[in-house]
Amino acid sequence: MTEAFCNKCGSQLNAESSFCGSCGATVRQSQDVGNQDADVARTPNLLAGEDQQSGGVRMATVRRIGVMSVGKIILVTYGLIAGVFGVLLAIVTAFTEGPLAALAVLIGVVIIYPLIGFLSGIFGAWLYNLVAGWVGGIKIELN
């Protein structure tokens, strides 16, 4: 078996490596196929020391996030939270301010809060994609 070395720093490479574990230089093109929601490239654990074993922990870089998928997740999550707290707040408001104020609170909390969350989520995902295109994405550990 032929040993491979990094062209940039000279460190020994694992046979399946796409990136140098010492300096992070690209060794060969990634074979991973992305999808419309997230482009992920497998890389060796750049945080590991010199004694990293072959087949050890692998890192992946999230280069792109599906904007609408983030928006949908936040919309549903905020909707569930707003549903619970909106009803409780509307009950309290009905006893203190009257039924019309309770209805206004219910509409405001249950509809407006998830909508603001949705818009914030899609803006945040869009902004992440923009910045990740300039500086690279977030590295995560995959099993």
N, C-alpha and C positions, 0 to 999 in steps of 0.2 A: 504494500500500500504506500502511495506517495504522500509525503507530508506537505501540507500547504502552509505558506507564510503570507502575512499581510504585506502588500506592496508599500504601504505608507509607513508602518512602524516596525515591521519585521517580526511581529509576534506569531507564534504557531497558532494555526486555526483548526477548529473542528471540521470534519469533512462536510457536515450538513449546514455549516454557518453561512449566513448571508451577509453578516457584518462582523468586523473584527471586535472581539471582546475587550481588547485593551484600548483602542483609539476610536472605535465606532465607524471606521471607514467601510464603505460598501465593498463587499467581496465579489458578489455576483447578483444578478437580478433575482428578486423574490419570485417564487413560484406560486405564491398564494393568489387566489382569485378573490377580488372584492365583490361586493354587491352594491345595490343602489343606496343602502342605508349606512354602510360603513366600509371604508377601505382600510384593511389591516395588513401590515407587513410583519412577518415574524423576524425577530432579531434575537441574538443571544443576550443573556443577562449582562448588561453593561455595568451593573453594580457589583458583580461578583469579583472576587480576587483572582489571583493567578492560578489558584488551585481548583478552578471550576472543572467539574467532571463532564465528560462527554454525555450528552443526553440530559443535562441538568435542567434547571429552571429556564424557561423560555420567556422572553419579553415580546410584546407586540405593541406596535405604534398605531394608535387610532388617528388616522389622517383626516377623516371626514365623518361627520355625524349626519344622519338623516334628519333634516330640519322638521319635517312634518311629523315624524315619529316622536321626536322630543315634545313637540307641541301637543300631540294626542295624549302622551303619557302624563304630562303636567296638567292638561285639561281634566282628565279623569281623576287624577290624584287630588287636585284642588277642588274638584266638584264633590268628591266624597267628603273631604274635610269641611267644605262649606255647607254641605247638606246637613251634617251633624250639628255643627256649631250655629248655622243659620236658623235651624228649627229651635234650638235652645234659646238663642238670642231673641227670636220672634216671640216665643212664649213669655219670656221676661218682659219684653216690650209691650206685649198685649195687656199685661196686668198693670204696667206703669204708665203707658202713654195711650193705649187704646188699640183697637183692631186695625185701623187704617195705618197707623205707624208700624204695627207689627208686619203687615203685608208689605210695606215699603222696605222694611229691614230684610224680610225674607227674599224679596226680589233682588235687592241690592247685594246681599251677601251670596246667595245661591247662584246668581247669574253673572254679576259683575266680577266677583273674585276669581272664578275659574277662567273667565274671558281675559282678564288682565294676566293671569298666570300663563295662559296659552300664548298670548302675544309676547310676553317676556321670554318664554321658552323658545319660540321660533327665532326671536331676535338673538338670544344667547347662542343657539346652535349655529345660526348664520355667522355670528361674530367668531365663534370657535373655528368654523371652517375657514374663515378668512385669515385669522391669525395662524392657524395650524399650517396653512399653505405657505406662510412666510417663514416660520421658525420650526416647523415640524410639529407633530402631534404629541399627545400624552402617551407615555410608555406604561403599559400595564402587564402584569404577570398572568400568563395563561397556563392552565394545567392540561 
